[in-house]
Amino acid sequence: MPADLLATPDLLRSVFRRHAAGVAVITARGEAGPVGFTATSLTSVSAEPPLLSFGVGTGASSWPAIATADHVGVHILGEHQQELAATFARSGADRFAPPTAWGEGPEGVPVLDGVLAWLVGRVVARVPAGDHRIVLAEVVQGDPSGTGRPLLYHQGRFQRLRD
């Protein structure tokens, strides 16, 4: 087998750049205030009970708060929110400062304004997965009533759906 086809971190990254993914922002209440990060690893796990999952790196600035949070917020971003996605992906950014619009939601979780949909979930497990943790959360409340089209991530860039 050619060396460039052997399993490496670069191979995994290269393959997943070809996988278009929806863009979400995960939030939680931390001891020093709200935390959040951009995620493309969001998955619906089960309808009964309603469970979702996402991955978070253990080296991420949000991890200490996510590691101890009882509840998390999950926000589905619209194509009009590329800058918001970039803010929550940027290391060292003050993610909750203006122009980010947000308020305290159920269970004290930070909920972002203007998203396509949001959920609040009760964390039920944090599963070790290499340098990440897979967080499983049971949905307790949400709102799917936002309008617009979803923001996508593909080939290392935020994208829009084409007709």
Disulfide bonds with the S-S distance in Angstrom:
none
